[in-house]
Amino acid sequence: MTTLALPRRWRVPVWGACLVLAIIAELIYFTLTTRQFAGHGKGILDLTEQFAPTGVLALGLAMVILTGNIDLSCGANASLAAVIAGTVLSKGGSPALAIVTAIAASTLFGLFNGIIVAFVGIDSLLVTLATQFIITSIATSVAGASPPFGFSSAFTLIGQGSINGVPIALLIFLVIVLAVIVTISYTSLGRSLTLIGYNPRAALYSGIAIRGSLTAVFTLCGVMSGVAGVLLAAYYNSAQPDIGTNLLLPAITAAILGGMDIFGGKGRIGEVVLAVFLLGFLSQGMLIEGDSSLSITMITGLVLIGALVIKVVFERNFRERLTARMQRLRTIRTPGPPGSITRDADG
């Protein structure tokens, strides 16, 4: 992706800079138009509790998208994790047991997706679409006619508590951001995922364990879904069987708006994080202004389409400029043998 023309050590991605400016602009707008938005600065931090689960889910999706795949079941998986955590708590289980059980269940479904995609060879879109319905049915069955609610304060502290004014949910999100950046940038798994998305054949010839890497990334997405589900249950103090379903669209939008190539091989996790904050503050600002959730969903869909259009146009223009430059290089006059007449390379 294009970078600003600064000294090498200070170069910043242009798209990342645009996202930062957009975040600043919307914060100024909502602060000036909505008194409750900023809350003397503390309100802005408090708002992050509400979209931290979306951010966690977007990180898991970004890793999958990096390989050229998609996981449509992650929202339903988050719902299942929330329901399982709530059920364990309602039956007298400890918060630690509820969290571990919930994340373990979502991890198993992520592993299942990875095995089917990697070893059976079915397209991830179809596999995860099917598992989305399977997981939703299981979550509805487990929740029953009366979904669990009213959890202990030790559990809800995860979604509603803070440390020195910083929400715990935000801290969890930032820790996961750091872990994902390290994984993608500094581990063999991260390099494998990038190469698989960029050129699967080259990855195969390079000796990369493609099946193992794909299984691992879908499993990690399952882990992220579990964490998102736990945060949702802790924040809302209830566990509806569809509590995470609505996170799928904003999570995909954040990943794409953050520069992840839907065909794989390109993207920056840092820009995905910026997109999470951009969309999160936008949705919360609109809610505070009195807009309906349907309006926010519509705006999110429009942002997703807009991001895809901008990306396609940018890449098309880049290819056209590259082709024109190559054609100019071919027409440069090349020196011939001594005494010969110099002519164009094209003849």
C-alpha positions in Angstrom: 0.0 0.0 0.0 1.2 3.5 -0.8 3.2 5.3 1.9 3.8 9.0 2.6 7.1 10.4 1.2 8.9 10.8 4.5 12.3 9.6 5.7 12.3 5.8 5.7 12.0 5.4 9.5 9.0 7.7 9.6 7.0 6.4 6.7 3.3 5.9 7.4 0.7 4.1 5.2 -1.5 6.6 3.4 -4.7 4.6 4.2 -3.8 4.4 7.9 -3.3 8.2 8.0 -6.7 8.7 6.3 -8.3 6.5 8.9 -6.7 8.5 11.8 -8.0 11.7 10.3 -11.4 10.2 9.9 -11.5 9.2 13.5 -10.4 12.6 14.7 -13.1 14.2 12.5 -15.9 12.1 13.8 -14.8 12.5 17.4 -14.9 16.3 16.9 -18.3 16.2 15.2 -20.0 14.0 17.8 -18.4 15.9 20.7 -19.8 19.2 19.3 -23.2 17.9 18.4 -23.9 15.4 21.2 -23.1 16.4 24.8 -23.3 12.9 26.1 -20.7 11.5 23.6 -17.5 12.8 25.2 -18.5 13.0 28.9 -15.4 15.1 29.7 -13.2 12.6 27.9 -14.2 9.6 30.1 -17.3 8.9 27.9 -15.2 8.2 24.9 -13.2 5.5 26.8 -16.5 4.0 28.1 -17.8 3.7 24.6 -15.1 1.3 23.7 -16.6 -1.3 26.0 -19.5 -1.7 23.6 -17.4 -2.3 20.4 -14.5 -4.2 21.9 -16.1 -7.6 21.1 -16.5 -6.5 17.5 -12.8 -5.6 17.4 -11.8 -9.0 18.8 -14.0 -10.7 16.2 -12.5 -8.4 13.4 -9.0 -9.5 14.3 -9.9 -13.2 14.0 -11.5 -12.5 10.7 -8.6 -10.5 9.4 -6.2 -13.4 10.0 -8.6 -15.7 8.0 -9.0 -13.1 5.2 -5.3 -12.8 5.0 -5.2 -16.4 3.6 -7.9 -15.6 1.0 -10.7 -17.3 3.1 -13.6 -16.1 5.1 -15.4 -17.3 8.3 -19.1 -16.4 8.3 -19.7 -18.5 11.4 -17.7 -16.4 13.8 -20.7 -14.2 14.9 -22.8 -17.3 15.7 -19.7 -18.9 17.4 -19.6 -15.8 19.7 -23.2 -16.3 20.5 -22.6 -19.9 21.4 -19.7 -18.9 23.7 -21.9 -16.3 25.4 -24.7 -18.8 25.9 -22.4 -21.5 27.2 -20.7 -19.1 29.6 -24.1 -17.9 30.9 -25.4 -21.5 31.3 -22.4 -22.6 33.3 -22.8 -19.5 35.6 -26.5 -20.0 36.0 -25.8 -23.6 37.2 -23.4 -22.4 39.9 -20.1 -22.7 38.0 -17.3 -20.3 38.7 -16.5 -17.4 36.2 -13.2 -19.1 35.4 -14.9 -22.4 34.5 -17.5 -20.5 32.4 -14.9 -18.6 30.5 -12.7 -21.7 29.8 -15.7 -23.8 28.8 -17.1 -21.1 26.4 -13.8 -20.5 24.7 -13.1 -24.2 24.4 -16.5 -24.8 22.7 -15.9 -22.0 20.2 -12.4 -23.2 19.5 -13.6 -26.7 18.7 -16.0 -25.2 16.0 -13.1 -23.1 14.6 -11.0 -26.3 14.5 -13.9 -28.1 12.7 -14.1 -25.3 10.1 -10.3 -25.5 9.6 -10.2 -29.2 9.1 -13.1 -29.2 6.5 -11.6 -26.3 4.6 -7.9 -27.5 4.7 -8.3 -31.3 4.4 -11.5 -31.8 2.5 -11.0 -28.8 0.2 -14.5 -27.2 0.4 -14.7 -23.5 -0.1 -14.6 -21.7 3.3 -17.6 -19.5 2.3 -19.8 -22.6 2.0 -18.4 -24.4 5.0 -18.7 -21.5 7.4 -22.2 -20.6 6.1 -23.3 -24.1 7.0 -21.6 -24.1 10.4 -23.2 -20.7 11.1 -26.7 -22.3 11.0 -25.5 -25.4 12.9 -24.0 -23.2 15.7 -27.0 -20.9 15.8 -29.3 -24.0 16.3 -27.1 -25.3 19.1 -26.9 -21.9 20.8 -30.7 -21.6 20.6 -31.2 -25.1 22.0 -28.7 -24.6 24.9 -30.3 -21.2 25.8 -33.8 -22.7 25.9 -37.0 -20.8 26.4 -35.3 -18.6 29.1 -31.8 -17.6 28.2 -29.4 -17.1 31.2 -29.0 -13.6 32.7 -28.1 -11.9 35.9 -24.5 -13.1 36.4 -22.1 -12.6 39.2 -20.2 -9.3 39.5 -16.9 -11.2 39.2 -17.9 -12.2 35.7 -19.6 -8.9 34.6 -16.4 -7.0 35.7 -14.8 -8.3 32.5 -17.3 -6.4 30.3 -18.2 -3.5 32.6 -15.3 -2.9 34.9 -12.3 -0.6 34.5 -8.7 -0.2 35.8 -7.8 3.4 36.5 -10.6 4.6 34.2 -9.6 2.3 31.3 -12.2 -0.3 30.5 -11.1 -3.9 31.0 -12.7 -4.9 27.7 -10.5 -2.3 25.9 -7.4 -3.7 27.7 -8.3 -7.2 26.6 -8.8 -6.0 23.1 -5.4 -4.2 23.0 -3.6 -7.3 24.4 -5.1 -9.4 21.6 -4.1 -6.7 19.1 -0.5 -7.0 20.3 -0.6 -10.8 20.1 -2.0 -10.8 16.6 0.6 -8.3 15.3 3.4 -10.4 16.8 2.0 -13.5 15.3 1.5 -12.0 11.8 4.8 -10.1 11.7 7.3 -12.1 13.6 6.3 -15.8 13.5 6.6 -18.5 10.8 2.8 -19.0 11.0 2.2 -15.3 10.1 4.5 -15.4 7.2 2.9 -18.7 6.0 -0.6 -17.2 6.2 0.5 -14.2 4.1 2.1 -16.3 1.4 -0.8 -18.7 1.3 -3.1 -15.7 0.6 -0.7 -14.0 -1.9 0.3 -17.1 -3.9 -0.9 -20.6 -2.8 1.2 -22.4 -5.4 4.3 -20.6 -4.3 3.5 -21.4 -0.7 3.2 -25.1 -1.6 6.5 -25.1 -3.5 8.1 -23.3 -0.6 7.4 -26.3 1.7 4.8 -24.5 3.8 2.3 -26.8 5.6 -0.8 -25.2 4.0 -3.3 -27.5 5.6 -1.8 -27.1 9.0 -1.6 -23.3 8.7 -5.3 -23.0 7.5 -6.4 -25.3 10.3 -4.5 -23.1 12.8 -5.9 -19.8 11.5 -9.5 -21.0 11.6 -8.9 -22.4 15.1 -7.5 -19.0 16.2 -10.6 -17.4 14.8 -12.6 -19.7 16.9 -10.7 -18.6 20.0 -11.3 -14.9 19.1 -15.0 -15.7 18.7 -15.0 -17.3 22.2 -13.4 -14.2 23.7 -15.9 -11.9 21.9 -18.8 -14.0 23.2 -17.5 -13.8 26.8 -17.1 -10.1 26.6 -20.7 -9.8 25.2 -22.2 -11.8 28.0 -20.2 -9.9 30.6 -21.2 -6.5 29.2 -24.9 -7.1 28.7 -25.2 -9.4 31.8 -27.3 -11.8 29.7 -26.7 -14.4 26.9 -29.3 -14.4 24.1 -28.7 -17.0 21.4 -28.3 -14.3 18.8 -26.2 -11.9 20.8 -23.2 -12.1 18.5 -24.9 -12.5 15.2 -25.1 -8.8 14.6 -21.3 -8.5 15.0 -20.5 -10.3 11.7 -21.2 -7.3 9.3 -19.3 -4.7 11.3 -16.4 -7.2 11.9 -16.1 -7.9 8.2 -16.4 -4.2 7.4 -13.7 -3.3 9.8 -11.3 -5.9 8.3 -12.0 -4.7 4.7 -12.0 -1.0 5.6 -8.7 -1.6 7.4 -7.1 -2.6 4.1 -7.3 -6.4 4.2 -7.4 -7.8 0.7 -10.5 -9.9 0.4 -8.5 -12.2 -1.9 -5.8 -12.6 0.6 -2.1 -11.9 0.9 -2.3 -8.2 1.8 -3.3 -6.1 4.8 -2.1 -4.5 8.0 -3.5 -5.3 11.4 -2.8 -1.8 12.7 -5.2 -0.4 10.1 -7.8 -2.9 11.0 -7.6 -1.7 14.6 -8.1 1.9 13.3 -11.1 0.8 11.3 -12.6 -0.9 14.4 -12.4 2.4 16.3 -13.7 4.4 13.3 -16.8 2.2 13.0 -17.2 1.8 16.7 -17.3 5.5 17.5 -19.5 6.1 14.4 -22.1 3.5 15.5 -22.1 4.7 19.2 -22.3 8.3 18.1 -25.3 7.6 15.9 -27.0 5.7 18.8 -26.5 8.5 21.2 -28.0 10.9 18.6 -31.1 8.7 18.5 -30.6 6.9 15.2 -32.0 3.3 15.0 -29.9 0.2 14.8 -31.3 -0.4 11.4 -29.8 2.9 10.2 -26.5 1.9 11.6 -26.6 -1.4 9.9 -27.4 0.3 6.6 -24.5 2.8 7.1 -22.1 -0.1 7.9 -23.2 -1.9 4.7 -22.6 1.3 2.7 -19.2 1.7 4.2 -18.3 -1.9 3.3 -19.4 -1.4 -0.3 -17.5 1.9 -0.4 -14.3 0.4 0.9 -14.5 -2.4 -1.7 -15.1 0.1 -4.5 -12.2 2.3 -3.5 -9.9 -0.6 -3.2 -10.9 -2.0 -6.7 -10.5 1.5 -8.3 -7.2 2.1 -6.6 -5.7 -1.3 -7.7 -7.0 -0.9 -11.2 -5.4 2.5 -11.5 -2.2 1.1 -10.1 -2.1 -1.7 -12.6 -2.8 0.8 -15.5 0.1 3.0 -14.3 2.4 0.0 -14.0 1.5 -1.2 -17.5 2.0 2.2 -19.0 5.4 2.5 -17.3 6.5 -0.9 -18.6 5.5 0.1 -22.1 7.6 3.2 -21.8 10.5 1.2 -20.7 10.2 -1.0 -23.7 10.4 2.0 -26.0 13.7 3.3 -24.6 16.4 3.4 -27.2 19.0 0.7 -26.5 22.6 1.0 -27.7 23.5 -1.4 -30.5 26.9 -2.8 -31.7 29.6 -0.2 -32.7 28.7 1.4 -36.0 25.1 0.2 -36.0 22.0 2.5 -36.1 20.2 2.8 -32.8 16.5 1.9 -32.9 13.7 1.4 -30.5 13.5 -1.8 -28.5 10.1 -2.5 -30.1 11.7 -2.5 -33.5 
